[in-house]
Amino acid sequence: LAAAASQFASFPGPPTDATAKEFLERFPLPVIFSALKSSFEVPRLESSLVSCLERIFKTSYGVSLLPQSMPYAQAGLRSNSPLTRQLACNAIAQLLENVQAIVIYPSVIASLADGDANVATAAAEAVKNLAKSSRGLELIFPELAMNSSSLVRIRVLAVAVALFGISDAAAAAVYHSSLLSMFEEELNNKSDILATLNALEVLYELAASQNGAKYLLTTSMLQRLTAMIGNSATDSIMRSRAMMISARLLSSVKHVIQAFDANLTESTELEVALDALGQLGMVARGAELLLCPTARHIVEATFCNQGRNIQLAGAHALASISGEKRTELNDQAEACLRNLIYSAAENSSKRSPSGLFWSLLQQEPEIRLAAYRLIVGLVVRPWCLWEVCSKQEIINLVTDESTKEGMEFRHSCCVAISNALMASNYKNDATFSEVAEKLQAAVRRGPYLAREEPKPIVVAEERF
């Protein structure tokens, strides 16, 4: 047997079904597996048998024999020999939906903890293959993986990263197994910097896959990475890796925006989508990504009369993107914003942005409040300042609105226009001098339109 196995293993070229069948007719599998148990008695017998079986199992005939070999494979996983354990893992990896392979799946998972790196690698390949089947996904990563050593957990996480790239179903199964929480545990491991670095490396690979980034963004991982970056006491290598992972996650936001752009058609989804895009637009980078070209949906929703709720959500989203609470955007985004609003005006009966703003301000209180927010965000731009100040009806409304709803919003809008005008080149323009005085007077009066200090009808001495 030793001589025949050595000759078969060293034969040049891949074996054929005929040669594999001829060898196994001479030495059946039970004989070979029995010899493996006592291979230590014959020098080099184990390595010859393992090499021989690996070649046999790569033939079609050998693969057909794998199902009946599963009991031997399960026994092989418990062998004292790393070569035999590795052979067992490799054999199991070739079976995808075989019932017997599924039964011994937990034993394969346990082999991820093997002290021999080759056995652990073979076990990882077996897990990835078994995860391609629906039944394998049901059993993915039992609790024993959660309670293993740091090295084993890193190996499990590395396999999980590979599973994210297999299919959407595999990615969802890994996510719902709560396996991603193991990343957080490793990042919290203050006593083992090497384990934390290994976790960051695996996390970096996960963030590179579309499914991985998608699911990571639903967790608190980005906030955890941000805290790591901002903590000066954290090791510089870990901080730099956290920066790279965060960059990969944020770059995937662009794909999310493209998905929004391609699917903003259903009115039932549009209102929710507008709210979500408004949240993203609150930060400058998010607004810049939105403005080319997804923001056109928001501008259309705001000014094209698609319904009350759609218009309200659109106006608030556009206000967030315009920068009600932050500084201006980059030049490209600013140009896109200006062009979108002027294009909307040209395609409407209002013919100008000031006409669009005034149409919003004439509507019900909730939409009028959203319009105030929008003007606050836009008016720092010279083109919008000119549009607003040249529309006398807008100035009259923000300086002397008679309704009580939203007086604070109205006053904030008035203050924003006044501040923008005083900081602009228009402040010395005679055309806007009256407007400037009117705005400043309204700012001094405050949000509740106090006309003048009240005086008692009877002086204090005459009352007594």
Backbone hydrogen bonds, N-H to C=O, Kabsch-Sander energy under -0.5 kcal/mol:
donor,donor_aa,acceptor,acceptor_aa,energy
5,A,1,L,-2.8
6,S,2,A,-2.1
7,Q,3,A,-2.1
8,F,4,A,-2.6
9,A,5,A,-2.5
10,S,6,S,-1.5
11,F,7,Q,-0.5
11,F,8,F,-0.7
20,A,16,T,-2.2
21,K,17,D,-2.6
22,E,18,A,-2.5
23,F,19,T,-2.2
24,L,20,A,-2.3
25,E,21,K,-1.8
26,R,22,E,-1.2
27,F,23,F,-2.8
31,V,28,P,-0.6
32,I,28,P,-1.9
33,F,29,L,-3.0
34,S,30,P,-2.0
35,A,31,V,-2.1
36,L,32,I,-1.8
37,K,33,F,-1.0
38,S,34,S,-0.8
38,S,35,A,-0.6
39,S,36,L,-1.0
41,E,38,S,-1.9
42,V,39,S,-1.5
45,L,42,V,-1.7
48,S,44,R,-1.6
49,L,45,L,-2.7
50,V,46,E,-2.8
51,S,47,S,-2.1
52,C,48,S,-2.3
53,L,49,L,-2.9
54,E,50,V,-2.4
55,R,51,S,-1.7
56,I,52,C,-2.2
57,F,53,L,-2.8
58,K,55,R,-0.9
59,T,56,I,-1.8
62,G,56,I,-0.6
63,V,59,T,-2.3
64,S,60,S,-1.8
65,L,61,Y,-0.7
65,L,62,G,-0.9
66,L,63,V,-1.3
69,S,65,L,-0.6
69,S,66,L,-1.7
70,M,66,L,-0.5
70,M,67,P,-1.1
73,A,69,S,-2.1
74,Q,70,M,-2.7
75,A,71,P,-1.9
76,G,72,Y,-2.5
77,L,73,A,-1.7
78,R,74,Q,-0.5
78,R,75,A,-1.1
79,S,76,G,-1.5
85,R,81,S,-2.2
86,Q,82,P,-2.5
87,L,83,L,-2.2
88,A,84,T,-2.3
89,C,85,R,-2.1
90,N,86,Q,-2.4
91,A,87,L,-2.3
92,I,88,A,-2.3
93,A,89,C,-2.1
94,Q,90,N,-0.7
94,Q,91,A,-0.9
95,L,92,I,-1.8
96,L,94,Q,-0.6
102,I,98,N,-2.0
103,V,99,V,-1.9
104,I,100,Q,-1.4
105,Y,102,I,-1.4
107,S,104,I,-0.7
108,V,104,I,-1.4
109,I,105,Y,-2.3
110,A,106,P,-2.2
111,S,107,S,-1.0
112,L,109,I,-1.6
113,A,110,A,-1.7
114,D,111,S,-1.8
117,A,115,G,-0.5
120,A,116,D,-2.2
121,T,117,A,-2.3
122,A,118,N,-2.2
123,A,119,V,-2.5
124,A,120,A,-2.1
125,E,121,T,-2.0
126,A,122,A,-2.0
127,V,123,A,-2.4
128,K,124,A,-2.2
129,N,125,E,-2.1
130,L,126,A,-2.7
131,A,127,V,-2.0
132,K,129,N,-1.4
133,S,130,L,-1.5
137,L,133,S,-1.8
138,E,134,S,-1.2
139,L,135,R,-0.8
139,L,136,G,-0.7
140,I,137,L,-1.0
145,A,142,P,-1.8
146,M,142,P,-0.5
146,M,143,E,-0.7
147,N,143,E,-1.2
148,S,145,A,-1.0
153,R,149,S,-2.3
154,I,150,S,-2.1
155,R,151,L,-2.1
156,V,152,V,-2.7
157,L,153,R,-2.6
158,A,154,I,-2.3
159,V,155,R,-2.1
160,A,156,V,-2.3
161,V,157,L,-2.2
162,A,158,A,-1.6
163,L,159,V,-2.1
164,F,160,A,-1.6
165,G,161,V,-0.6
165,G,162,A,-0.9
166,I,163,L,-1.3
167,S,163,L,-0.9
171,A,167,S,-2.2
172,A,168,D,-2.5
173,A,169,A,-2.3
174,V,170,A,-2.3
175,Y,171,A,-2.3
176,H,172,A,-2.7
177,S,173,A,-0.9
178,S,175,Y,-1.5
179,L,174,V,-1.2
181,S,178,S,-1.1
182,M,179,L,-2.1
183,F,180,L,-1.0
184,E,180,L,-1.0
185,E,181,S,-1.8
186,E,182,M,-2.3
187,L,183,F,-2.4
188,N,184,E,-1.5
189,N,186,E,-1.2
190,K,188,N,-1.4
196,T,192,D,-1.8
197,L,193,I,-2.6
198,N,194,L,-2.4
199,A,195,A,-2.3
200,L,196,T,-2.2
201,E,197,L,-2.2
202,V,198,N,-2.2
203,L,199,A,-2.6
204,Y,200,L,-2.1
205,E,201,E,-1.5
206,L,202,V,-2.1
207,A,203,L,-2.4
208,A,204,Y,-0.6
208,A,205,E,-0.7
209,S,205,E,-0.5
209,S,206,L,-1.3
213,A,209,S,-2.8
214,K,210,Q,-2.1
215,Y,211,N,-2.2
216,L,212,G,-2.4
217,L,213,A,-2.0
218,T,215,Y,-1.0
219,T,216,L,-1.6
221,M,216,L,-0.6
224,R,220,S,-2.1
225,L,221,M,-2.6
226,T,222,L,-2.3
227,A,223,Q,-2.2
228,M,224,R,-1.9
229,I,225,L,-2.5
230,G,226,T,-2.1
231,N,227,A,-0.7
231,N,228,M,-0.6
232,S,230,G,-0.9
234,T,231,N,-1.7
239,R,235,D,-2.3
240,S,236,S,-2.4
241,R,237,I,-1.9
242,A,238,M,-2.4
243,M,239,R,-2.0
244,M,240,S,-1.8
245,I,241,R,-2.3
246,S,242,A,-2.4
247,A,243,M,-2.3
248,R,244,M,-1.9
249,L,245,I,-2.3
250,L,246,S,-2.8
251,S,247,A,-2.0
252,S,248,R,-1.1
252,S,249,L,-0.5
253,V,250,L,-1.1
254,K,251,S,-1.0
255,H,252,S,-0.6
256,V,252,S,-1.6
257,I,253,V,-2.5
258,Q,254,K,-2.1
259,A,255,H,-1.9
260,F,256,V,-2.1
261,D,257,I,-2.7
262,A,258,Q,-1.8
263,N,259,A,-0.9
263,N,260,F,-1.0
264,L,260,F,-0.9
265,T,263,N,-2.1
266,E,263,N,-0.7
269,E,266,E,-0.7
270,L,266,E,-1.9
271,E,267,S,-1.0
273,A,269,E,-2.7
274,L,270,L,-2.6
275,D,271,E,-1.8
276,A,272,V,-2.3
277,L,273,A,-2.7
278,G,274,L,-2.1
279,Q,275,D,-1.8
280,L,276,A,-1.9
281,G,277,L,-2.2
282,M,279,Q,-1.0
283,V,280,L,-1.1
287,A,283,V,-2.4
288,E,284,A,-2.5
289,L,285,R,-2.0
290,L,286,G,-1.9
291,L,287,A,-2.2
292,C,288,E,-0.5
295,A,290,L,-2.6
296,R,293,P,-2.0
297,H,294,T,-1.8
298,I,294,T,-0.6
299,V,295,A,-2.5
300,E,296,R,-2.5
301,A,297,H,-2.2
302,T,298,I,-1.9
303,F,299,V,-2.1
304,C,300,E,-2.1
311,Q,307,G,-2.7
312,L,308,R,-2.4
313,A,309,N,-2.5
314,G,310,I,-2.6
315,A,311,Q,-2.5
316,H,312,L,-2.1
317,A,313,A,-2.3
318,L,314,G,-2.7
319,A,315,A,-2.0
320,S,316,H,-2.0
321,I,317,A,-2.3
322,S,318,L,-2.4
323,G,319,A,-1.0
324,E,319,A,-1.2
326,R,323,G,-0.9
334,E,330,N,-2.5
335,A,331,D,-2.4
336,C,332,Q,-2.2
337,L,333,A,-2.6
338,R,334,E,-2.4
339,N,335,A,-2.5
340,L,336,C,-2.5
341,I,337,L,-2.0
342,Y,338,R,-2.4
343,S,339,N,-2.5
344,A,340,L,-2.0
345,A,341,I,-1.9
346,E,342,Y,-2.4
347,N,343,S,-1.8
348,S,345,A,-1.3
351,R,345,A,-1.3
356,L,352,S,-1.7
357,F,353,P,-2.7
358,W,354,S,-2.4
359,S,355,G,-1.9
360,L,356,L,-1.6
361,L,357,F,-2.2
362,Q,358,W,-1.1
363,Q,360,L,-1.5
368,R,364,E,-2.3
369,L,365,P,-2.4
370,A,366,E,-1.7
371,A,367,I,-2.1
372,Y,368,R,-2.1
373,R,369,L,-2.0
374,L,370,A,-2.2
375,I,371,A,-2.5
376,V,372,Y,-2.3
377,G,373,R,-1.9
378,L,374,L,-2.0
379,V,375,I,-2.8
381,R,378,L,-2.2
385,L,381,R,-2.6
386,W,382,P,-2.4
387,E,383,W,-1.6
388,V,384,C,-2.8
389,C,385,L,-2.8
390,S,386,W,-1.6
391,K,388,V,-1.2
392,Q,390,S,-0.9
394,I,391,K,-0.8
395,I,391,K,-1.6
396,N,392,Q,-2.7
397,L,393,E,-1.9
398,V,394,I,-2.5
399,T,395,I,-1.4
400,D,396,N,-1.3
401,E,397,L,-0.6
407,M,404,K,-1.1
410,R,406,G,-2.5
411,H,407,M,-2.5
412,S,408,E,-2.5
413,C,409,F,-2.2
414,C,410,R,-2.3
415,V,411,H,-2.7
416,A,412,S,-2.4
417,I,413,C,-2.4
418,S,414,C,-2.4
419,N,415,V,-2.9
420,A,416,A,-2.3
421,L,417,I,-2.4
422,M,418,S,-2.5
423,A,419,N,-1.5
424,S,421,L,-1.0
427,K,424,S,-1.0
428,N,425,N,-0.5
429,D,426,Y,-1.9
432,F,429,D,-1.3
433,S,430,A,-0.9
436,A,432,F,-2.6
437,E,433,S,-2.1
438,K,434,E,-2.3
439,L,435,V,-2.5
440,Q,436,A,-2.5
441,A,437,E,-2.2
442,A,438,K,-1.9
443,V,439,L,-2.3
444,R,440,Q,-2.2
445,R,441,A,-1.7
446,G,442,A,-1.0
449,L,446,G,-1.2
450,A,445,R,-1.0
462,E,459,V,-0.6
463,R,459,V,-0.7
463,R,460,A,-0.9
464,F,461,E,-1.1
